[in-house]
Amino acid sequence: MAQSGLVADAVRRVTGRPVELVEITTYGDVSREHLAQIGGTGVFVTALRDALLRGEVDFAVHSLKDLPTTQPEDLVLAAVPEREDPRDVIVARDALKFADLPRGARIGTGAPRRMAQLNAYARSHGLDIETVPIRGNVDTRIGYVRDGGLDAVVLAAAGLNRMGRIDEVTDFLSVDTVLPAPGQGALAIECAADNAALIAALAELDDPFTRAAVTAERSLLAALEAGCSAPVGALADLPPLSAPLERGDPQADGQIVKEMRLRGVVGTPDGHTLVQLSTTGPVPETHDQAMALGRELAAEMLAKGAAGLMGERAH
């Protein structure tokens, strides 16, 4: 509701038209089962898509990381606004940082992706932690820490920021420690494919780089045949320029060549085995180029054994 309200304000601003929020409860909102048990794919979006198809709402706002990678023909992603901070964060007791958690610390998260990477990091850095599967909204999850049931919980920075609760974060996890879920931090505004006027209006909110980045990430997820509850992390961003420019380099001649770096990881939840790779290429200018970048990295990860780390794959 918080992120839908932000989008509603933006739509009012660019169209001058009133926007009414319609609250829809999804299966993922009410189920207390862990995502790995209920499958994850579509559980947060199906009810919204059904309302769109029935004409009960004009557009829906999704957390893009919750969207299945297969797009229905009669619906379209009219806009992908500029991405929020994609990182995961820690909310821990006594304002502790991740590296300062005590031996045996219990960290709650509902995502096998987070479990895999946290456990792998702890193993390689000599940390003693236990990852505990949890479900629930932000209040429920942070409540586990306040009540003393857990030492820390892992949440998405974007969600806390949109809710005005970023000050509750005790540590930001570097993407070198935990890669976010594909599409994390981004929103998707979806509407009927035949509503040309609305599509044109919502396009004002689209951010081309964010769309290219999340398209590459979701292409990797699709090529791995993994659902959104699988232990897969991915992030497309602009790599820093690390080498000094030499005479004759096209960037030195004022022709800045932007590249996109796509990183992906698949791992077992216990952190024993990770396949983590990256690739770099020109910033995609088309949907097909972004898709190709994701497929390229997925093929390399599959060749390194990624398929065997994901359990049952999505089809």
C-alpha positions in Angstrom: 0.0 0.0 0.0 2.9 2.3 0.8 4.5 1.9 -2.6 1.1 2.0 -4.4 0.5 5.3 -2.8 3.8 6.7 -4.1 2.9 5.5 -7.6 -0.6 7.0 -7.3 0.9 10.4 -6.4 3.2 10.2 -9.5 0.3 9.2 -11.8 -1.7 12.2 -10.5 1.2 14.4 -11.1 1.9 13.4 -14.7 -1.8 12.9 -15.8 -3.7 15.4 -13.7 -6.3 12.7 -13.2 -7.6 11.5 -9.8 -6.4 8.0 -8.7 -8.2 5.8 -6.2 -6.3 3.0 -4.3 -8.1 -0.3 -4.3 -6.7 -2.7 -1.7 -6.4 -6.3 -2.9 -5.3 -9.1 -0.6 -3.2 -11.8 -2.3 -2.5 -15.4 -1.2 1.1 -14.5 -0.5 -0.1 -11.8 2.0 -2.2 -14.2 4.1 -0.4 -17.5 3.9 2.0 -18.3 6.8 3.7 -21.0 4.8 7.3 -20.4 3.8 7.9 -19.3 0.2 9.8 -22.4 -0.5 6.7 -24.4 0.4 4.1 -22.5 -1.5 6.3 -22.0 -4.5 6.6 -18.3 -4.5 5.8 -17.7 -8.2 2.8 -15.5 -8.6 1.5 -15.7 -5.0 1.7 -11.9 -4.6 0.4 -10.9 -8.0 -2.3 -13.3 -9.3 -5.1 -11.6 -7.5 -4.0 -8.2 -8.8 -3.8 -9.5 -12.3 -7.2 -11.1 -12.1 -8.7 -7.7 -11.0 -7.0 -6.1 -14.0 -8.4 -8.6 -16.4 -11.9 -8.2 -14.9 -11.7 -4.4 -15.3 -12.0 -3.8 -11.6 -8.8 -1.7 -11.6 -7.0 0.3 -14.3 -3.5 -0.6 -13.3 -1.7 -2.6 -10.7 1.5 -1.8 -8.8 3.8 -4.8 -8.1 7.1 -5.3 -6.4 8.9 -6.4 -9.5 10.8 -9.1 -7.8 7.5 -10.9 -7.1 6.5 -11.0 -10.8 6.7 -14.3 -12.7 9.1 -14.0 -15.6 6.4 -15.0 -18.1 4.3 -12.0 -19.1 0.6 -12.6 -19.9 -0.3 -11.5 -23.5 -3.2 -9.4 -22.4 -1.2 -7.4 -19.8 1.8 -5.1 -20.3 4.4 -3.6 -18.0 3.6 0.0 -18.9 6.3 1.5 -16.6 9.2 0.5 -14.5 10.0 3.6 -12.5 13.5 4.5 -11.3 14.8 1.8 -8.9 15.1 2.3 -5.2 18.2 1.0 -3.3 18.3 -2.8 -4.2 20.3 -3.9 -1.2 19.2 -6.1 1.6 19.6 -4.8 5.2 19.9 -6.1 8.7 17.7 -5.0 11.6 19.4 -6.4 14.7 19.2 -6.1 18.4 21.3 -3.6 20.2 22.0 -1.8 16.8 24.5 -4.5 15.9 26.2 -4.7 12.5 26.2 -8.1 10.7 29.9 -8.7 11.4 29.4 -7.9 15.1 26.6 -10.4 15.7 27.5 -12.8 18.6 28.4 -16.5 18.0 25.3 -18.6 17.4 23.2 -15.5 16.4 19.8 -16.4 14.9 18.9 -14.4 11.7 15.4 -14.5 10.3 14.6 -14.5 6.6 12.0 -16.1 4.4 14.3 -16.2 1.3 16.4 -19.2 0.4 18.5 -16.8 -1.6 19.4 -14.8 1.5 20.1 -17.9 3.5 22.4 -19.3 0.9 24.5 -16.2 0.7 24.5 -15.3 4.4 25.6 -18.9 5.3 28.3 -18.9 2.6 29.6 -15.5 3.8 29.6 -16.7 7.4 31.4 -19.9 6.5 34.2 -18.1 4.6 34.6 -15.4 7.3 34.5 -17.7 10.3 31.2 -16.4 11.6 28.8 -18.6 13.6 25.2 -17.8 12.6 21.9 -19.7 12.2 19.4 -18.7 9.5 15.8 -19.1 10.6 12.9 -19.2 8.1 10.2 -16.7 8.9 7.2 -15.0 7.1 5.2 -11.9 7.8 5.1 -8.2 7.2 7.7 -5.7 8.3 6.2 -5.3 11.8 6.0 -9.0 12.3 9.5 -9.6 11.3 11.1 -6.8 13.3 8.9 -7.9 16.2 10.9 -11.1 16.3 13.9 -9.1 17.2 12.2 -6.7 19.6 10.7 -9.7 21.5 14.1 -11.4 21.7 13.1 -14.4 19.5 15.8 -13.5 17.0 19.0 -11.6 17.0 18.4 -10.0 13.6 16.2 -10.2 10.5 17.0 -9.4 6.9 14.7 -7.1 4.9 14.8 -5.1 1.7 16.1 -1.6 2.0 13.6 -0.4 -0.7 10.5 -1.5 1.3 11.6 0.1 4.5 12.6 3.3 2.7 9.1 3.6 1.0 7.5 3.1 4.4 9.6 5.8 6.0 11.3 3.3 8.3 14.9 3.2 7.0 16.2 4.5 10.3 15.4 1.1 11.9 18.2 -0.4 9.8 21.3 -1.4 11.8 23.4 -2.5 8.8 23.3 -2.4 5.0 24.5 -5.6 3.4 26.9 -5.0 0.5 25.9 -6.6 -2.8 29.3 -8.2 -2.7 28.0 -10.1 0.4 24.4 -10.7 -0.6 23.2 -10.2 -4.2 19.5 -9.0 -4.1 16.6 -10.9 -5.8 16.2 -10.2 -9.5 14.2 -6.9 -9.8 14.6 -6.1 -6.1 14.0 -2.4 -5.3 12.1 -1.8 -8.6 8.3 -1.5 -9.1 6.3 -2.6 -12.0 3.2 -0.8 -13.2 1.0 -3.2 -15.1 -2.2 -2.5 -17.1 -4.3 -4.1 -19.9 -2.4 -4.4 -23.2 -5.3 -2.8 -25.2 -5.5 0.4 -23.1 -3.3 2.5 -25.4 -4.1 5.8 -23.7 -3.2 4.6 -20.2 0.0 2.9 -21.5 1.0 6.2 -23.1 0.3 8.1 -19.9 2.1 5.7 -17.6 5.1 5.7 -19.9 6.0 9.0 -18.4 7.1 7.2 -15.2 9.3 4.7 -17.0 13.1 4.7 -16.4 14.9 3.2 -19.3 18.0 2.1 -17.4 16.0 0.5 -14.6 13.9 -1.4 -17.2 17.0 -2.6 -19.0 18.7 -3.7 -15.8 15.7 -5.6 -14.4 15.0 -7.2 -17.8 18.5 -8.6 -17.8 18.1 -9.9 -14.3 14.7 -11.5 -15.0 16.0 -13.0 -18.2 18.7 -14.7 -16.2 16.1 -16.0 -13.8 13.9 -17.3 -16.6 16.8 -19.0 -18.4 17.7 -20.8 -15.2 14.1 -22.0 -15.1 13.9 -20.7 -11.5 10.9 -19.2 -9.7 11.1 -16.1 -7.6 11.4 -18.3 -4.4 14.5 -20.0 -5.8 18.0 -19.3 -4.2 18.9 -17.0 -7.1 20.4 -13.5 -6.8 21.0 -11.1 -9.6 21.9 -7.4 -10.1 22.6 -5.4 -13.2 24.4 -2.1 -12.6 27.1 0.3 -14.0 30.6 -1.0 -13.0 33.0 1.7 -11.7 35.7 2.9 -14.0 38.8 1.4 -12.3 41.6 1.8 -14.9 43.0 5.2 -15.8 42.1 6.4 -19.3 44.8 6.2 -21.9 45.4 8.4 -24.9 43.3 7.2 -27.8 40.8 5.5 -25.5 37.3 6.4 -26.8 36.3 7.6 -23.3 39.3 9.9 -23.2 38.1 11.4 -26.5 34.8 12.4 -24.9 32.9 9.4 -26.2 31.8 7.8 -22.9 31.1 4.1 -23.4 28.7 2.9 -20.7 28.7 -0.7 -19.8 26.3 -2.8 -17.8 27.6 -5.4 -15.3 25.3 -8.3 -14.6 26.1 -10.5 -11.6 24.3 -13.7 -10.7 24.5 -16.2 -7.9 22.8 -19.6 -7.2 23.4 -21.5 -4.0 22.2 -24.2 -1.6 20.5 -22.6 1.4 23.1 -24.0 3.8 25.8 -22.0 1.9 27.9 -25.0 1.2 27.9 -24.5 -2.5 27.6 -21.3 -4.6 27.9 -20.6 -8.3 28.6 -16.9 -8.6 29.5 -15.3 -12.0 29.3 -12.0 -13.8 29.4 -10.6 -17.3 29.8 -7.1 -18.7 28.5 -5.6 -22.0 27.2 -2.4 -23.5 24.2 -0.9 -21.7 21.3 -2.6 -23.6 19.3 -0.2 -25.8 16.6 -2.7 -26.6 14.5 -5.4 -24.8 16.2 -8.1 -26.9 19.7 -7.0 -26.0 18.8 -7.0 -22.3 17.3 -10.4 -22.6 20.4 -11.7 -24.3 22.7 -10.4 -21.5 20.7 -12.4 -19.0 20.6 -15.6 -21.1 24.4 -15.4 -21.7 25.2 -15.3 -18.0 22.6 -18.0 -17.2 24.2 -20.3 -19.7 27.6 -19.9 -18.0 26.1 -20.5 -14.6 24.3 -23.7 -15.8 27.6 -24.9 -17.3 29.1 -24.5 -13.8 26.4 -26.6 -12.2 23.8 -24.1 -11.2 20.8 -26.3 -12.1 21.7 -28.8 -9.4 21.6 -26.1 -6.6 18.0 -24.9 -7.1 16.0 -27.9 -6.1 12.8 -28.3 -8.3 13.1 -25.9 -11.2 10.1 -23.8 -12.6 8.6 -24.6 -16.0 
